[in-house]
């Protein structure tokens, strides 16, 4: 497992952002694990998480699986602190990237509108979020970026559950969005990494079989 994946999963476990047990998801599925990026709730945790994001992006770029970007965009709401932390991490590394995000509701006073931050026009935009569940928020972000004259370049998320959308659509939400938008979706870690992480941790090894069973039932087809 790449170092940033191991660091991210350990960080998530320590922050209680990654939990194991029995959790009923919005989809109605009963999952043996749950991820909540809202638990990265301190400056130190957010900074460590941003390092993992940046390392995952840089690794994907080095592997040729994503192109260039010159602006970071965070969809409301969880994407806003994630994109901000990532922009700060890149500045620490010597790359000062413009940053933008959206509001859920348009502001009718002051500067108005739904966009805050750097202008999107003419920019190659990296979208930063926690997960892609149904893909609704990401598709909305893609529309906002294009309407403002920007070009979506890639999407990066913390965790890809690699889970089918439905029995009739064997692709994950991330795969569907990537295919529709024609851009890569990069994850810091995925379900396969989580399985390896649990198998190598004596305190979590007991959850590996439920994880395997869950992947067997809801995991995406390897060909997709």
N, C-alpha and C positions, 0 to 999 in steps of 0.2 A: 504494500500500500504506500502511495506517495506520502511524504511527510506531512503536507498540508491537510490531507484527509484525516490522518491519525490525530493531528493536533486539533482539528476542528471537532471531531467526534468526542475527544476527551474534554475539550473545552465545553461542548454542549452538555456532556454528562455532568461535569462539575457545576455548571450553572443551573442544572435542573431543567435545561431547555430540551434535553433528550431524556425521555422516561420510558421505562419498560413495565409491562403489566397487561391490562386489558382495557382498551379504550374504544368507545363507539364514536366513529367519525361522522362528519356531516353526511357522508354518502350512505350511512347505515352500516358500513362494514365494521367488524370488530377487529381492531388492529392490536398486535402485541407491542407496539411502540407508538410514541407520540412525540412530535417535535413542535416546540413553541419558541420562535426567535425572540419573542418579547421578554424572555428571561435573560437575554444579554443586556442587563439593565444597569450597568455601571460603565464608567469611562474605560476602565481597564479591560472589561469584557468586550466592549464594543471595539476597542482598539485591536485586541487579539483576534477577534472575528474578522475585522477588516484585513488584517495581515493574511488570514487564510483565503479570503476572497481574492486578494491581489495575487497571491501565489498560484491559485487555481487558474486565474485569467492568464497570467504570464506563462504557466505550463501549457495551456491550450494554445496560446499564440506561438510558443516555441515548437509545438507539435504540428502547427499549420492548420489547426481545426477552428480557428477564428481569425477574423481580419482586424484591421485597424479601427480605432475609435478615438474621438477627440472631445467627448462630453459624456458626463455621467448623469443618468436620470433615475430618480427614485419615485415610483408610483405611490400615491397615498394609500395606506398610511405607513405600513411597516417599511416600505421601500425608502422612505425619506431619511430616517436615521442611518440605514444601511448604506445608501448612496453617499451620504455626508461623511460617514466614517471612512468609506473607501476612498473618497476624494482626498481626505486628510492623509490617509496612508500613502497614496501616490505622491502627494506633496512632500511627505517625509522622505520618500524615495527619490525626490528630485524632479518629479513630473507634476506640474500644477495644472490640473484639469478643470475646465468649467463644470459647474454643477447646476442642475435644475430639477424641479419636482412640480407636482400638480396638487391643486386642491380638489376635494370631492365636490364642493359647491362653488360656483363663481362668486367672486367678490364684487359688489356693486358700488364700492367707494374706494378712494385712494387710487392705487394703480389698476384696480379692477382685474377681471379675467380669472382664469383658473391656473395659470402658470406662474411660477416664482423662480427667480434665479436667472442664469445666463440664457440668452436667446438660442433657440434651437435651429434657426434657419441656417442651412448650409453645413450643419454639423453631422458627423457620424456618431450615432448615439448608442452608448452601452446602457441597457436597462438593468437595474439592480433590484432584486426582491428576495424574499425569504424562501418561498416555495411556489410552484405552479400547481394549484389544486384543480380547478376546473378550467383555468386559463382566462377567465373573464376579465380580471384586473389587467393582465398583461395585454390582452387584445385591445382593451380600452387605451392603455398607454401607447401602443403602436399607432392607434388612430390619432391620438393627441400629437404625437411626435411628427407624424406625416403631415397633419393639418397645419402645423407650425413651420413646415419647411425643412424639417430634419429628416435624416435617413437612419432608420434602425439598423444597427450594425451587429448586435449580439445581445443575448440575455444571459445574465448570470444569477443563479440561485444558490442558496446554501445547501439544500437537500433535495435530491430527486428521488421520490418514492418509487419510481419505475413501476408504476401501477396502472393497469388498464383503465380506460375511461368507462367501459361497459363491456358486456359479453359480445356485443356486436361491433365494437371498436376496440381492437386489441392493442392500439397504441396508447401510450401514456399522454397526459395533458401536455407535457413538455415536448414529446415527439410531434403531437398534433400542431402545436403552436409553431415549432421549428419548420415543419413542412408547409404550413400556410403562409408564414412570413418569409420563408426562404433565407433564414438566418440561423446561426448556431445557438443552441442553449447549452451553456456550460454550468455544471454543478460543482460545488466544492467537494461534495461526497454524494454517494447514492446508496441504494439498498444493498448492492453487492458489497460495498465498503463496510456498511453497517454489519453485515453478516460476518465479515472477516474480523472486524473490531470485536464483536461479541464473542467470537470463537477464541480470540486471543486474550480475553479478559476472564480470569477465574470467577469473578463476581457476576459476570453476565453470560457465561457459557450455557447456563440453563435456559436462556431465552433463545438460543440459536435454533432449536427445533421448532418452536412456534413461529420464528421468523421465516424459516425454510417452508413451513406449511403455508404461511400467508403468501409468500412469493409464489409457491406452487399454484395457489388458487387465483391470485390477482396479479401476478407479475406479468410484465409485458413480454410479447413474443420476441425471441432473440433476433429475428429477421427484421424487425421494425426499427 
